[in-house]
Amino acid sequence: MSDNTLFIVDDEKTIRDGIKAFFEDEYRIFAYDSAETGLDALQVYHPDLVLLDIGLPGMNGIEALKHIRAVRPDVLVVMITAYEDITSVIECMKLGAYDYIVKPLHMEGLGVTIANALETLRLRKEIKSLQENQLRDQAPFFIGESQVIHDIMAYIEKVAKSPDTPVLIQGETGTGKELMASTIHHRSPNFAGPLITVNCAAIPGELIESELFGYEKGAFSGASATGKKGLIEMADKGTLFLDEIGDLSLDAQAKLLRFMEQGEFYKVGGTRRKKVFTRVVSATNKDLEMMVETNQFREDLYYRISVVKIQVPSLSQRPEDLKLFADYFLKLFNQKFDRNLMGISPSAWALMETHPWKGNVREMKNIMESGVLTAEGPELTPGDLGLDGRNSRKAERHQSLLPLKPLTQEGVDLNAIRFRLDAFYFTQAMKLADGNESRAARLLNLKHHVFRYQYKQFLAQQENT
C-alpha cells in the first residue's frame, strides 16, 4: 500500500463501496456521503486526492470544490459527474479541478486517472522541495529579521508566479541582485527551463548583437563555420537575466527593445525570423530614471523592462540583520575551514556595527571568510576582520608611490612598482566611483571587462602580500 490518502465524496453508496473495494489495497481511502461531512474530515485529515461528485444533495460538488481550493489548495480534486455536462465541467476546471470522470465508472480507467493525478502531485512536491533548497542555498541574502526583507520575499512570491512579466531589480553592489533573479526563476512556472545570465557590461558593444541573437555561418569575418546560437535563444522557455543592463550602449538598447516589443529576432546574417518565449529579468546598480533624463538610457526600453520593479535594500537599511549575517558566516566558515571559533569579540562587534558596509553582504562575507581562516584566538578580533585601522594602512601603502624614482644601475623591482600603481589607481577609481566598477573602468579609460579582470588580479595579489 502506498502512503497516499484518497477521499471519496459521493451520495451513492454503491459508488463509494465500489471504489473503496477496488483500490483499498493500494491507497488509504475515506468515504463520505455528503460535501459537508467531507469538508469536516478535511479539517482533520490531509488527503492527496479527492474524488468529488458534482451532483451532491445539500452543498453540491462545485461549491465543495471552492471550499477545498480555499482551505487546501495543494489537494488535487477529480470531479465525478453522472453525465458530461460541458458547462459544469468547464466551471470545475476553471475553479482548479485536476480532471473529471463520467459515470458509470470503469475502475481500470479510474485507476489511470488516480495514478496520473498522484504523479502530478509528486512532481509538484519535488519541484517545491528543489525551490526551497535553492532559496536556502542563497541564505542569508534573503532571510532576516528586518521587515524590509520579509516584505521583499513576500513580493517575490507574487511576482514569480508570472511566466513572462519583465522584472527590474535595482540595488547597490553586493546586495544579491543576481541571487534574487535566480530566486524569481526557480519559483516561477519557468523553473524547469534554463536561467541564462548575460553580463551586459562585459560584452563589447560591437559583439552584443551576435552574443544576444546569435549568428549564421559566414555572417561576418571570423564567424564560426557552423554559426552560433544566441543567449536569447538559449533562454527559450526559461529566464533571461540581463545583469548590469545600465551599461548597455544606446545601439545595443535599440536592438534589445525590438526583441522586447515583439518577442522575435533575426540572427546576425540570417533571414529567418525566430520567436522565443522567455521572461526577461534585468538588474542594475544605476539610477535608470536619471539616465533616461540625461539620454543615456532609452525611455521606451526602461518602461519595457520595468513592468515590475524591486529595490534590494542595502545592508545599512537592515541593521537588525547584521548579527544574523555575522552568525551565519561564522558558522559557514567554521565548517568550511574546520575551525571552532566561539564568536566575535565585543570590540570587533562594536566596529562591525559602525562599519559603513559599502560592499553590503558580499563585503561582510569576504571579511568573515578571511577572519575565520586566519584568526588565532577563540574569538574574532578587530585585527582578524581587518577593521582596526585598515584605511590608515592603505594610506601608508600608497604614500610611497609617487614620484617614481629614475632607473639606475642598481635596478628596480618593477613588479612592486606595478603593484603600487595598481593599488593607488584602482583604489582611487573605486572610491571616486562609489564602488561602481563600470564608472571606475571609465575613469581609468579601460573596457569594463578588462577592468574587472585586472582588478580581480590585483585583489588576489593584494591578499597574498
C-alpha positions as CSV (number, residue, x, y, z in Angstrom):
1,M,0.0,0.0,0.0
2,S,1.3,3.5,-0.9
3,D,1.3,6.4,1.5
4,N,-1.3,8.3,-0.5
5,T,-4.7,9.1,1.0
6,L,-7.9,9.4,-1.0
7,F,-11.3,10.9,-0.2
8,I,-14.4,9.7,-1.9
9,V,-17.3,12.1,-1.6
10,D,-20.4,10.7,-3.3
11,D,-24.0,10.2,-2.2
12,E,-24.3,6.8,-3.9
13,K,-23.3,4.0,-1.6
14,T,-22.6,1.6,-4.4
15,I,-20.1,4.1,-5.9
16,R,-18.3,4.7,-2.6
17,D,-18.2,0.9,-1.8
18,G,-17.1,0.0,-5.3
19,I,-14.2,2.4,-5.4
20,K,-13.1,1.5,-1.9
21,A,-13.2,-2.2,-2.6
22,F,-11.2,-1.9,-5.8
23,F,-8.4,0.4,-4.5
24,E,-8.2,-0.2,-0.8
25,D,-5.1,-2.4,-1.2
26,E,-3.3,0.5,-2.9
27,Y,-4.4,3.6,-1.0
28,R,-5.8,4.7,2.3
29,I,-9.4,5.6,1.5
30,F,-12.0,7.5,3.4
31,A,-15.6,7.7,2.0
32,Y,-18.2,10.3,2.7
33,D,-21.8,10.7,1.6
34,S,-22.0,14.5,1.5
35,A,-19.9,17.6,0.9
36,E,-20.5,18.7,4.5
37,T,-19.1,15.5,6.1
38,G,-16.2,15.5,3.6
39,L,-15.2,19.1,4.4
40,D,-15.4,18.4,8.1
41,A,-13.0,15.5,7.7
42,L,-10.7,17.8,5.7
43,Q,-10.0,19.7,8.9
44,V,-8.6,16.5,10.5
45,Y,-7.0,14.6,7.6
46,H,-4.9,15.8,4.7
47,P,-5.8,13.8,1.6
48,D,-3.7,13.8,-1.5
49,L,-6.7,13.4,-3.8
50,V,-10.4,13.9,-3.6
51,L,-12.9,12.2,-5.8
52,L,-15.8,14.6,-5.7
53,D,-19.3,14.1,-7.1
54,I,-20.8,17.2,-8.7
55,G,-24.5,16.3,-8.1
56,L,-24.5,16.0,-4.3
57,P,-27.5,16.8,-2.2
58,G,-27.2,19.9,0.1
59,M,-23.9,21.6,-0.9
60,N,-23.2,20.5,-4.4
61,G,-19.7,19.5,-5.7
62,I,-18.9,22.8,-7.3
63,E,-19.4,24.7,-4.0
64,A,-17.5,22.0,-2.2
65,L,-14.6,22.4,-4.7
66,K,-14.4,26.1,-4.0
67,H,-14.1,25.3,-0.2
68,I,-11.4,22.7,-0.8
69,R,-9.4,25.0,-3.0
70,A,-9.7,27.7,-0.4
71,V,-8.5,25.7,2.6
72,R,-6.3,23.0,1.0
73,P,-5.1,24.4,-2.4
74,D,-2.4,21.7,-2.7
75,V,-5.0,18.9,-2.7
76,L,-5.9,17.6,-6.2
77,V,-9.6,17.1,-7.0
78,V,-11.2,14.9,-9.6
79,M,-14.8,15.6,-10.3
80,I,-17.4,12.8,-10.8
81,T,-20.4,13.5,-13.0
82,A,-23.4,11.4,-14.0
83,Y,-23.4,12.9,-17.4
84,E,-21.0,15.0,-19.4
85,D,-22.4,18.5,-18.7
86,I,-19.8,20.7,-20.5
87,T,-20.8,23.8,-18.7
88,S,-20.4,22.3,-15.3
89,V,-17.1,20.6,-16.3
90,I,-15.6,23.8,-17.6
91,E,-16.6,25.7,-14.5
92,C,-14.9,23.0,-12.3
93,M,-11.8,23.1,-14.4
94,K,-11.6,26.9,-14.1
95,L,-12.0,26.5,-10.3
96,G,-8.9,24.3,-10.2
97,A,-10.2,20.7,-10.6
98,Y,-7.4,18.4,-11.9
99,D,-9.7,16.2,-14.1
100,Y,-13.2,14.7,-14.3
101,I,-14.7,11.3,-14.9
102,V,-18.2,10.3,-16.1
103,K,-20.5,7.6,-14.6
104,P,-20.8,4.7,-14.9
105,L,-17.2,4.4,-13.6
106,H,-14.7,2.0,-15.2
107,M,-12.3,1.1,-12.5
108,E,-9.3,0.5,-14.8
109,G,-9.7,3.9,-16.3
110,L,-10.3,5.5,-12.9
111,G,-7.1,3.8,-11.8
112,V,-5.1,5.5,-14.6
113,T,-6.7,8.9,-13.6
114,I,-5.8,8.4,-10.0
115,A,-2.2,7.4,-10.8
116,N,-1.7,10.4,-13.1
117,A,-3.0,12.8,-10.5
118,L,-0.8,11.4,-7.8
119,E,2.3,11.5,-10.1
120,T,1.5,15.2,-10.8
121,L,1.3,15.7,-7.1
122,R,4.6,14.0,-6.6
123,L,6.3,16.2,-9.2
124,R,4.8,19.3,-7.7
125,K,6.2,18.4,-4.3
126,E,9.6,17.6,-5.8
127,I,9.7,21.0,-7.6
128,K,8.7,22.8,-4.4
129,S,11.4,21.0,-2.5
130,L,14.0,21.9,-5.1
131,Q,12.8,25.5,-5.0
132,E,13.1,25.7,-1.2
133,N,16.6,24.1,-1.3
134,Q,17.6,26.7,-3.8
135,L,16.4,29.5,-1.6
136,R,18.1,28.1,1.4
137,D,21.4,27.9,-0.6
138,Q,21.2,31.7,-1.1
139,A,20.9,32.5,2.6
140,P,21.4,34.9,4.2
141,F,20.9,37.3,1.3
142,F,17.1,36.8,1.6
143,I,16.5,35.8,5.2
144,G,16.5,38.1,8.1
145,E,14.5,39.7,10.9
146,S,14.0,43.1,9.3
147,Q,10.6,43.9,7.9
148,V,12.0,45.2,4.7
149,I,13.4,41.8,3.7
150,H,10.3,39.9,4.7
151,D,8.2,42.3,2.5
152,I,10.5,41.8,-0.4
153,M,10.4,38.0,-0.2
154,A,6.6,38.1,0.0
155,Y,6.5,40.3,-3.0
156,I,8.8,38.0,-4.9
157,E,6.5,35.1,-4.2
158,K,3.7,37.0,-6.0
159,V,5.9,38.3,-8.9
160,A,7.4,34.9,-9.6
161,K,4.1,33.3,-10.4
162,S,4.0,35.0,-13.8
163,P,6.0,33.2,-16.6
164,D,6.7,36.3,-18.7
165,T,6.3,39.6,-16.8
166,P,9.5,41.6,-17.1
167,V,11.2,42.5,-13.7
168,L,13.8,45.2,-13.0
169,I,16.0,44.6,-9.9
170,Q,17.8,47.7,-8.5
171,G,20.3,47.9,-5.7
172,E,23.8,48.6,-4.6
173,T,26.8,46.3,-5.4
174,G,26.9,43.2,-3.2
175,T,23.2,43.2,-2.2
176,G,22.4,40.0,-4.0
177,K,20.6,41.1,-7.2
178,E,21.8,38.1,-9.2
179,L,20.6,35.7,-6.4
180,M,17.3,37.5,-6.4
181,A,16.9,36.9,-10.1
182,S,17.7,33.3,-9.6
183,T,15.1,33.1,-6.9
184,I,12.5,34.5,-9.2
185,H,13.4,32.0,-11.9
186,H,13.3,29.0,-9.5
187,R,10.0,29.9,-8.1
188,S,8.3,30.6,-11.4
189,P,6.5,28.4,-13.9
190,N,9.7,28.5,-16.0
191,F,11.5,26.7,-13.3
192,A,12.3,23.6,-15.5
193,G,13.7,25.9,-18.2
194,P,17.2,27.5,-18.3
195,L,18.3,30.5,-16.5
196,I,20.7,32.4,-18.8
197,T,22.8,35.2,-17.3
198,V,24.1,38.0,-19.5
199,N,26.7,40.4,-18.1
200,C,25.8,43.4,-20.3
201,A,28.9,45.3,-19.1
202,A,31.3,42.6,-20.0
203,I,30.3,42.2,-23.7
204,P,32.0,44.7,-26.0
205,G,29.4,46.9,-27.9
206,E,30.5,45.5,-31.3
207,L,29.7,41.9,-30.1
208,I,26.5,42.5,-28.2
209,E,24.2,41.7,-31.2
210,S,25.9,38.4,-32.1
211,E,26.1,37.4,-28.4
212,L,22.4,38.1,-27.7
213,F,20.9,37.0,-31.0
214,G,23.5,34.6,-32.4
215,Y,24.7,34.5,-36.0
216,E,24.5,32.3,-39.1
217,K,27.6,30.7,-40.6
218,G,29.6,33.2,-42.6
219,A,27.7,36.2,-41.2
220,F,31.0,38.1,-40.7
221,S,34.7,37.7,-40.8
222,G,35.8,35.3,-38.1
223,A,32.3,33.8,-37.6
224,S,32.1,30.2,-36.8
225,A,31.6,27.9,-39.7
226,T,28.6,26.4,-38.0
227,G,27.0,29.6,-36.8
228,K,26.1,30.2,-33.2
229,K,23.0,30.2,-31.0
230,G,22.5,33.5,-29.2
231,L,21.9,33.9,-25.4
232,I,18.3,34.9,-26.0
233,E,17.5,31.7,-28.0
234,M,19.3,29.7,-25.3
235,A,16.8,31.2,-22.7
236,D,13.8,29.9,-24.5
237,K,11.1,28.6,-22.1
238,G,13.2,29.9,-19.2
239,T,14.5,33.2,-17.9
240,L,16.9,35.7,-19.5
241,F,18.8,37.6,-16.8
242,L,20.4,40.9,-18.1
243,D,22.8,41.9,-15.4
244,E,24.2,45.5,-15.4
245,I,21.7,46.5,-18.1
246,G,22.5,50.1,-17.4
247,D,25.9,49.6,-19.1
248,L,24.4,48.7,-22.5
249,S,25.2,51.1,-25.3
250,L,22.3,53.0,-26.9
251,D,22.8,51.0,-30.0
252,A,22.5,47.7,-28.1
253,Q,19.5,49.1,-26.2
254,A,17.7,49.7,-29.5
255,K,18.3,46.1,-30.6
256,L,17.1,44.7,-27.3
257,L,14.0,46.9,-27.5
258,R,12.9,45.3,-30.7
259,F,13.0,41.9,-29.1
260,M,11.2,43.0,-26.0
261,E,8.4,44.5,-28.1
262,Q,7.9,41.6,-30.5
263,G,9.4,38.5,-28.8
264,E,11.1,37.9,-32.2
265,F,14.5,38.4,-33.6
266,Y,16.8,37.6,-36.5
267,K,20.3,36.1,-36.1
268,V,23.1,38.2,-37.5
269,G,23.3,37.4,-41.2
270,G,20.0,35.5,-41.0
271,T,16.8,35.9,-42.9
272,R,14.6,33.6,-40.9
273,R,12.6,35.2,-38.1
274,K,12.9,33.4,-34.8
275,K,10.5,33.5,-31.8
276,V,11.2,32.5,-28.2
277,F,9.2,32.5,-25.0
278,T,11.3,33.8,-22.1
279,R,11.0,36.0,-19.1
280,V,13.4,39.0,-19.0
281,V,14.8,39.9,-15.6
282,S,17.2,42.9,-15.5
283,A,19.4,44.3,-12.8
284,T,21.5,47.4,-12.3
285,N,23.1,49.5,-9.6
286,K,22.5,52.6,-11.6
287,D,19.7,55.2,-11.5
288,L,18.0,54.4,-14.8
289,E,15.4,57.1,-14.4
290,M,18.2,59.7,-14.1
291,M,19.9,58.1,-17.1
292,V,16.7,58.4,-19.1
293,E,16.5,62.1,-18.3
294,T,20.1,62.5,-19.5
295,N,19.5,60.5,-22.6
296,Q,21.9,57.7,-21.6
297,F,19.1,55.1,-21.4
298,R,16.1,54.7,-23.7
299,E,12.9,55.7,-22.1
300,D,10.9,53.1,-24.2
301,L,13.2,50.3,-23.1
302,Y,13.1,51.4,-19.5
303,Y,9.3,51.0,-19.4
304,R,9.5,47.6,-21.2
305,I,11.9,46.1,-18.7
306,S,10.4,47.6,-15.5
307,V,6.8,46.4,-15.5
308,V,7.7,45.1,-12.0
309,K,10.4,46.9,-10.0
310,I,12.2,45.5,-7.0
311,Q,14.5,47.6,-4.9
312,V,17.0,45.5,-3.0
313,P,17.9,47.0,0.4
314,S,21.5,47.8,1.3
315,L,22.9,46.3,4.5
316,S,22.8,49.8,6.1
317,Q,19.0,49.7,5.6
318,R,18.6,46.5,7.6
319,P,21.0,46.9,10.6
320,E,18.9,44.4,12.6
321,D,20.1,41.7,10.3
322,L,23.8,42.3,10.9
323,K,24.1,39.9,13.8
324,L,22.2,37.2,11.8
325,F,24.7,37.6,8.9
326,A,27.7,37.5,11.2
327,D,26.5,34.4,13.0
328,Y,25.6,32.7,9.7
329,F,29.0,33.4,8.1
330,L,30.8,32.4,11.3
331,K,29.1,29.0,11.2
332,L,29.6,28.6,7.5
333,F,33.4,29.3,7.5
334,N,33.9,27.4,10.8
335,Q,32.6,24.3,8.9
336,K,34.5,25.1,5.7
337,F,37.9,25.6,7.4
338,D,37.3,23.1,10.2
339,R,37.6,25.8,12.8
340,N,35.9,26.2,16.1
341,L,35.8,29.9,16.8
342,M,33.3,30.8,19.5
343,G,32.1,34.2,18.3
344,I,33.0,37.8,17.7
345,S,34.7,39.8,20.4
346,P,32.8,42.9,21.8
347,S,35.4,45.3,20.4
348,A,35.1,43.7,16.9
349,W,31.4,43.7,17.1
350,A,31.3,47.4,18.0
351,L,33.4,48.2,14.9
352,M,31.1,46.0,12.7
353,E,28.1,47.9,13.9
354,T,29.6,51.2,12.9
355,H,31.3,50.0,9.7
356,P,29.6,51.5,6.5
357,W,29.4,48.2,4.6
358,K,29.6,49.8,1.2
359,G,30.1,46.3,-0.3
360,N,27.0,45.1,1.5
361,V,26.5,41.4,2.3
362,R,29.3,40.4,-0.1
363,E,31.8,42.6,1.8
364,M,30.7,41.0,5.1
365,K,31.1,37.5,3.6
366,N,34.6,38.3,2.4
367,I,35.7,39.8,5.7
368,M,34.3,36.9,7.8
369,E,35.9,34.3,5.5
370,S,39.3,36.0,5.8
371,G,38.8,36.4,9.6
372,V,37.8,32.9,10.3
373,L,40.6,31.4,8.1
374,T,43.4,33.4,9.8
375,A,42.2,34.0,13.4
376,E,44.4,32.7,16.1
377,G,42.3,33.2,19.2
378,P,38.9,31.8,20.3
379,E,37.1,34.9,19.1
380,L,37.3,37.1,16.0
381,T,39.1,40.3,16.9
382,P,39.2,43.7,15.0
383,G,42.6,42.6,13.6
384,D,41.2,39.3,12.3
385,L,38.5,41.2,10.5
386,G,40.8,43.9,9.2
387,L,38.7,46.6,10.8
388,D,41.5,48.0,13.1
389,G,42.8,51.0,11.0
390,R,42.6,49.2,7.7
391,N,42.1,52.5,5.9
392,S,45.1,54.1,7.5
393,R,47.3,51.1,6.5
394,K,46.0,51.5,2.9
395,A,47.0,55.2,3.0
396,E,50.5,54.3,4.3
397,R,50.9,51.7,1.5
398,H,50.2,54.4,-1.1
399,Q,52.3,57.2,0.4
400,S,55.5,55.9,-1.2
401,L,54.0,55.6,-4.7
402,L,54.9,58.9,-6.3
403,P,57.1,60.3,-7.6
404,L,58.7,57.4,-9.4
405,K,62.4,57.0,-9.0
406,P,64.7,57.1,-12.1
407,L,66.3,53.9,-13.2
408,T,69.9,53.3,-12.0
409,Q,72.5,50.6,-12.3
410,E,71.0,49.1,-9.1
411,G,67.8,48.3,-11.0
412,V,64.2,48.4,-9.7
413,D,61.6,46.0,-8.5
414,L,59.2,46.5,-11.5
415,N,56.6,44.1,-10.1
416,A,56.4,46.0,-6.9
417,I,56.1,49.3,-8.7
418,R,53.3,47.9,-10.9
419,F,51.5,46.7,-7.8
420,R,51.8,50.1,-6.1
421,L,50.4,51.7,-9.3
422,D,47.5,49.3,-9.4
423,A,46.9,49.8,-5.7
424,F,46.8,53.5,-6.0
425,Y,44.7,53.9,-9.1
426,F,42.3,51.0,-8.6
427,T,41.6,52.3,-5.0
428,Q,41.2,55.9,-6.1
429,A,39.0,54.9,-9.1
430,M,36.7,52.7,-6.9
431,K,36.5,55.4,-4.3
432,L,35.5,58.1,-6.8
433,A,33.0,55.8,-8.4
434,D,31.4,54.8,-5.1
435,G,32.3,51.2,-5.7
436,N,30.7,51.1,-9.2
437,E,33.1,49.0,-11.4
438,S,31.7,50.4,-14.7
439,R,32.3,54.0,-13.7
440,A,35.7,53.1,-12.2
441,A,36.7,51.5,-15.6
442,R,35.7,54.7,-17.4
443,L,37.9,56.8,-15.1
444,L,40.9,54.6,-16.0
445,N,40.0,54.5,-19.7
446,L,39.5,50.7,-19.6
447,K,36.8,48.5,-21.0
448,H,34.7,47.2,-18.2
449,H,35.6,43.5,-18.8
450,V,39.3,44.4,-18.9
451,F,39.0,46.5,-15.7
452,R,37.1,43.6,-13.9
453,Y,39.8,41.1,-14.9
454,Q,42.7,43.3,-13.9
455,Y,41.0,44.4,-10.7
456,K,40.3,40.8,-9.6
457,Q,44.0,40.0,-10.3
458,F,45.1,43.0,-8.2
459,L,42.8,41.9,-5.3
460,A,44.1,38.4,-5.4
461,Q,47.7,39.7,-5.4
462,Q,46.8,42.0,-2.5
463,E,45.5,39.1,-0.4
464,N,48.8,37.3,-0.9
465,T,51.0,40.2,0.1
